[in-house]
């Protein structure tokens, strides 16, 4: 039979175990609460990380696109810099000459040579195109303008005492054309001509060389 001392000891042990069990259960509840908080923090951090990673990937894509665009731009700039220069707009000069058989012979070939030599020696020679037509008839003027599309027309030959231009009639004889008629014909054929430069030798005036410049407003 259990005595009082043994009874008190057993009773104290049971109470201690109950107290410890309650404490453990409290600790477990606290630990579960802490774990739950940690799980929530983990889920929150994972969401934040995923969002930031997505933003980073988007920024990387945008940066890559910008880098590609910049690379293409730089490539285009380099290609533009190294490609041959486009030809500049050239000044086109059309030289028309007429020296019919029944007129005094003129040194028109020497005149053309002087002009081409002056162009060749000039700094702007690469920007000038020079065309010449010889034994010019009336219809040849329009044809030559259509073929060369000049800015400047230079006529050299004979002129009459009335200020007419002497052209070839196709058979080696003279054909008279007024400066006004020639200007009107040029105006109708081209809107690009800015100047007609005439150097006719007028008869009955000691074959004196006259230079007449007509600036035409061809609108």
Residue, then its C-alpha position, 0 to 999 in steps of 0.5 A: x500500500x502507497x504511503x503518503x510520501x509516495x502518493x505526494x511524489x506521484x501527484x507532484x510528478x503528474x502535475x509537473x507533466x501536465x504543466x509541461x504539456x500545457x507549455x509545450x502545447x503553447x510553444x507549439x501554437x506559438x511556433x505554428x503562428x510563427x511558421x504561418x507568419x514566415x510562410x506568409x513572408x516567404x510567399x510575399x517575398x516570392x511574389x515581389x521577387x517574381x514581379x521584380x524579375x519580370x520587370x528586369x526581363x522587360x528592361x533587358x528586352x528594352x535595353x537590347x532593343x535600344x542597343x539593336x536600334x543604336x547598332x543599326x543607326x550606327x551601321x547606317x551612319x557608317x555606311x552613309x559615311x563610306x559610300x561614294x558621294x552622290x554626284x552634285x547637281x551640275x551646271x549644264x552649258x549648251x554651246x550653239x554655233x552656226x557659220x553658214x557657207x555664205x558668211x565669213x568664216x569664224x574661228x568657232x573651234x578656237x572659241x570652244x577650245x578657249x571655253x573648255x580650257x577655262x572650264x578645265x582649269x576652274x576649281x568648279x570643273x567637276x560641277x560643269x557639263x559642256x555640250x556643243x552643237x555645230x551648224x545649228x538650224x532652227x529646229x536643232x535648238x529645241x532638239x539640243x535643249x531637250x537632249x541636254x537640259x541646260x541652264x545656260x545657252x551660249x550662241x556663237x556665230x553671225x548676226x544681221x544689222x537688225x540684231x537677228x541671229x544667223x543660223x544655217x538653213x540646212x543647205x549651207x545658206x543663211x537663215x535669220x532668227x530674231x533674238x526675241x524669237x529665239x528667246x521665246x523658243x527657248x522659254x517654251x522648250x525649257x523652264x530650266x534655262x537661266x541665261x542666254x549668252x549671245x556672241x554674234x558677229x554683226x555684218x556691216x559693222x566691221x565684223x565687230x564681236x559683240x557680247x549680248x547677255x539676256x537674262x530670262x525669267x522663265x516662270 
